[in-house]
Amino acid sequence: MPLHPNFPTSPHAIVDPAARVLFETFRKAVNASTVRDASTVAIDSVIRLRQTRPFVVREQGYLVPKKSVFNRIIGDGGFELKFAQFLENCRDVVAYAKNYLAVGFRLDYVNSHGNITNYYPDFLVKLTDGRVVIVETKGREELELPRNIERLRQWCEDVNRAQSAVWYGFVYVDQAGFEKYRPKALL
């Protein structure tokens, strides 16, 4: 059955306050009955960075790395490039990669609106002792940041419980703290 021509196709198009309240009430009720934590952990695939297919990025600032499988590290902002340079100079870092969309490493989580969406951490880092650290960098605080970090923490706990070959951890690096304390090593 086709929609009425005046039917809003996006929740942002609902301008009538009563209609918006009705929409939000239904959205919350549907999410409450369908979004559930199954509390199951299974490793169904492994991402091999060397097998990432070539991809195109827009022209922007970059770093030519020595410790990455990618020929360029493209930063979403200047801070990501500074952090990549830091990783290049860390003695405890064997290899790292920017987590591009083409890599495919993402974590699903319930955002602040109650919707399931994806979170893409910024860097994947392998340390000299074999541990892997997933790094989220931020130049400024964002609304979803606490949920992202909590989801990343939970993922690390889950994957470490499901296997013991590699230990996974996470680090959150904020620009102000990074520039103030100027660390010499990742961990």
Backbone hydrogen bonds in HBPLUS format (Angstrom, degrees):
<---DONOR---> <-ACCEPTOR-->    atom                        ^
c    i                          cat <-CA-CA->   ^        H-A-AA   ^      H-
h    n   atom  resd res      DA  || num        DHA   H-A  angle D-A-AA Bond
n    s   type  num  typ     dist DA aas  dist angle  dist       angle   num
A0007-PHE N   A0004-HIS O   2.89 MM   3  5.24 166.5  1.91 122.3 125.4     1
A0013-ALA N   A0010-SER O   2.89 MM   3  5.26 151.3  1.97 110.3 119.4     2
A0014-ILE N   A0011-PRO O   3.29 MM   3  5.53 163.0  2.32 105.5 110.5     3
A0020-ARG N   A0016-ASP O   2.89 MM   4  6.14 154.1  1.95 157.5 166.1     4
A0021-VAL N   A0017-PRO O   2.98 MM   4  6.22 160.5  2.02 149.5 153.8     5
A0022-LEU N   A0018-ALA O   3.01 MM   4  6.24 162.2  2.04 147.9 152.9     6
A0023-PHE N   A0019-ALA O   2.85 MM   4  6.06 162.3  1.88 148.5 153.5     7
A0024-GLU N   A0020-ARG O   2.86 MM   4  6.07 169.8  1.87 156.7 158.9     8
A0025-THR N   A0021-VAL O   2.91 MM   4  6.03 155.6  1.96 148.6 155.6     9
A0026-PHE N   A0022-LEU O   3.01 MM   4  6.26 163.4  2.03 153.2 157.0    10
A0027-ARG N   A0023-PHE O   2.84 MM   4  6.07 162.4  1.87 154.3 160.0    11
A0028-LYS N   A0024-GLU O   2.94 MM   4  6.08 166.1  1.96 149.3 152.4    12
A0029-ALA N   A0025-THR O   3.03 MM   4  6.19 158.6  2.08 145.4 151.8    13
A0030-VAL N   A0026-PHE O   2.84 MM   4  6.02 165.0  1.87 157.4 161.0    14
A0031-ASN N   A0027-ARG O   2.92 MM   4  6.08 168.3  1.93 152.4 156.1    15
A0032-ALA N   A0028-LYS O   2.85 MM   4  5.94 156.1  1.91 145.4 152.6    16
A0033-SER N   A0029-ALA O   3.13 MM   4  6.32 142.4  2.28 140.6 149.3    17
A0033-SER N   A0030-VAL O   3.19 MM   3  5.30 127.2  2.48  96.5 109.7    18
A0034-THR N   A0030-VAL O   2.98 MM   4  6.10 125.6  2.28 143.3 158.3    19
A0034-THR N   A0031-ASN O   3.22 MM   3  5.09 139.4  2.39  94.4 105.8    20
A0035-VAL N   A0031-ASN O   2.78 MM   4  5.27 165.1  1.81 147.2 149.9    21
A0051-GLN N   A0048-ARG O   2.89 MM   3  5.45 151.7  1.97 115.7 124.9    22
A0052-THR N   A0049-LEU O   3.05 MM   3  5.35 165.3  2.07 116.3 117.8    23
A0063-LEU N   A0073-ILE O   2.95 MM  10  5.06 143.3  2.08 132.6 144.3    24
A0073-ILE N   A0063-LEU O   2.78 MM  10  5.06 158.5  1.83 150.3 157.5    25
A0096-TYR N   A0067-LYS O   2.91 MM  29  6.14 148.5  2.01 150.7 155.5    26
A0082-LYS N   A0078-GLY O   3.05 MM   4  6.37 154.4  2.12 148.0 155.4    27
A0083-PHE N   A0079-PHE O   2.86 MM   4  6.10 155.6  1.91 151.0 157.9    28
A0084-ALA N   A0080-GLU O   2.90 MM   4  6.11 151.6  1.98 142.2 150.1    29
A0085-GLN N   A0081-LEU O   2.98 MM   4  6.22 155.8  2.04 146.0 151.9    30
A0086-PHE N   A0082-LYS O   2.98 MM   4  6.26 149.7  2.08 142.1 150.7    31
A0087-LEU N   A0083-PHE O   2.93 MM   4  6.30 154.1  2.00 149.5 155.8    32
A0088-GLU N   A0084-ALA O   2.98 MM   4  6.31 149.4  2.07 145.6 154.2    33
A0089-ASN N   A0085-GLN O   3.20 MM   4  6.50 140.3  2.37 141.7 151.3    34
A0089-ASN N   A0086-PHE O   3.05 MM   3  5.22 128.4  2.32  99.4 112.8    35
A0090-CYS N   A0086-PHE O   3.06 MM   4  6.26 117.7  2.46 142.3 158.8    36
A0090-CYS N   A0087-LEU O   3.27 MM   3  5.10 149.3  2.37  96.8 105.5    37
A0093-VAL N   A0090-CYS O   3.40 MM   3  5.45 165.0  2.42 102.9 106.6    38
A0128-THR N   A0092-ASP O   2.94 MM  36  5.28 143.5  2.07 128.2 133.1    39
A0094-VAL N   A0126-LYS O   2.85 MM  32  5.69 154.5  1.91 147.8 156.2    40
A0095-ALA N   A0126-LYS O   3.33 MM  31  5.20 163.9  2.36 135.5 139.1    41
A0126-LYS N   A0095-ALA O   2.76 MM  31  5.20 173.3  1.76 153.4 155.7    42
A0097-ALA N   A0124-LEU O   2.86 MM  27  5.31 141.6  2.01 148.1 159.1    43
A0124-LEU N   A0097-ALA O   2.91 MM  27  5.31 158.4  1.96 154.5 161.5    44
A0100-TYR N   A0098-LYS O   2.98 MM   2  5.75 127.2  2.26 108.5  93.0    45
A0099-ASN N   A0122-ASP O   2.75 MM  23  5.26 173.9  1.75 144.2 143.7    46
A0103-VAL N   A0100-TYR O   2.97 MM   3  5.37 147.3  2.08 109.5 119.0    47
A0104-GLY N   A0101-LEU O   3.13 MM   3  5.48 126.0  2.43 105.6 117.6    48
A0107-LEU N   A0119-TYR O   2.85 MM  12  5.12 162.2  1.88 147.5 153.5    49
A0119-TYR N   A0107-LEU O   2.78 MM  12  5.12 143.1  1.92 139.1 151.4    50
A0109-TYR N   A0117-THR O   2.94 MM   8  5.68 153.1  2.01 156.4 163.6    51
A0117-THR N   A0109-TYR O   2.92 MM   8  5.68 160.4  1.96 162.9 168.4    52
A0111-ASN N   A0115-ASN O   2.79 MM   4  5.49 161.8  1.82 163.5 159.6    53
A0114-GLY N   A0111-ASN O   2.89 MM   3  5.32 163.5  1.92 118.0 122.4    54
A0122-ASP N   A0135-VAL O   3.07 MM  13  5.86 119.2  2.45 137.9 153.5    55
A0123-PHE N   A0135-VAL O   2.99 MM  12  4.97 164.4  2.02 145.0 147.9    56
A0135-VAL N   A0123-PHE O   2.87 MM  12  4.97 165.4  1.89 140.4 145.4    57
A0125-VAL N   A0133-VAL O   2.85 MM   8  5.08 154.3  1.92 149.5 157.2    58
A0133-VAL N   A0125-VAL O   2.74 MM   8  5.08 160.7  1.78 151.5 157.5    59
A0127-LEU N   A0131-ARG O   2.86 MM   4  5.39 172.9  1.86 164.2 166.6    60
A0130-GLY N   A0127-LEU O   2.96 MM   3  5.35 163.3  1.99 119.0 121.4    61
A0132-VAL N   A0167-TRP O   2.93 MM  35  6.24 170.9  1.94 169.2 172.2    62
A0169-GLY N   A0132-VAL O   2.92 MM  37  6.39 151.7  2.01 154.7 163.2    63
A0134-ILE N   A0169-GLY O   2.85 MM  35  6.25 162.4  1.88 145.7 148.1    64
A0171-VAL N   A0134-ILE O   2.98 MM  37  6.37 149.1  2.08 151.1 154.5    65
A0136-GLU N   A0171-VAL O   3.00 MM  35  6.44 160.6  2.03 160.8 167.1    66
A0173-VAL N   A0136-GLU O   2.84 MM  37  6.17 168.1  1.85 164.2 167.5    67
A0138-LYS N   A0173-VAL O   3.02 MM  35  6.47 146.9  2.14 157.8 159.8    68
A0175-GLN N   A0138-LYS O   2.87 MM  37  6.06 154.3  1.94 162.9 162.4    69
A0145-LEU N   A0142-GLU O   3.14 MM   3  5.34 153.2  2.21 108.0 116.2    70
A0148-ASN N   A0144-GLU O   2.89 MM   4  6.09 158.5  1.93 159.5 166.6    71
A0149-ILE N   A0145-LEU O   2.91 MM   4  6.10 169.9  1.92 165.2 166.2    72
A0150-GLU N   A0146-PRO O   2.98 MM   4  6.08 159.0  2.03 143.5 149.8    73
A0151-ARG N   A0147-ARG O   2.93 MM   4  6.08 155.2  1.99 144.7 151.5    74
A0152-LEU N   A0148-ASN O   2.89 MM   4  6.15 155.5  1.95 149.9 157.1    75
A0153-ARG N   A0149-ILE O   2.86 MM   4  6.08 159.8  1.90 150.8 156.2    76
A0154-GLN N   A0150-GLU O   2.97 MM   4  6.18 161.1  2.00 146.9 151.9    77
A0155-TRP N   A0151-ARG O   2.87 MM   4  6.08 155.8  1.93 147.2 154.1    78
A0156-CYS N   A0152-LEU O   3.00 MM   4  6.24 163.8  2.02 152.6 156.0    79
A0157-GLU N   A0153-ARG O   3.05 MM   4  6.35 163.3  2.08 151.4 155.8    80
A0158-ASP N   A0154-GLN O   2.88 MM   4  6.07 164.3  1.90 152.9 157.4    81
A0159-VAL N   A0155-TRP O   2.84 MM   4  6.04 170.7  1.85 160.3 162.1    82
A0160-ASN N   A0156-CYS O   3.01 MM   4  6.03 156.5  2.06 146.7 153.2    83
A0161-ARG N   A0157-GLU O   3.02 MM   4  6.16 141.6  2.17 142.3 152.6    84
A0162-ALA N   A0158-ASP O   2.94 MM   4  6.16 143.3  2.08 145.1 155.7    85
A0163-GLN N   A0159-VAL O   3.13 MM   4  6.20 131.9  2.38 140.4 149.9    86
A0178-PHE N   A0174-ASP O   2.94 MM   4  6.09 161.8  1.97 158.7 164.8    87
A0179-GLU N   A0175-GLN O   2.92 MM   4  6.05 165.4  1.94 155.9 158.7    88
A0180-LYS N   A0176-ALA O   2.98 MM   4  6.05 145.5  2.10 141.6 151.6    89
A0181-TYR N   A0177-GLY O   2.94 MM   4  5.95 171.5  1.94 153.0 154.8    90
A0182-ARG N   A0178-PHE O   2.92 MM   4  5.43 142.4  2.07 137.2 146.2    91
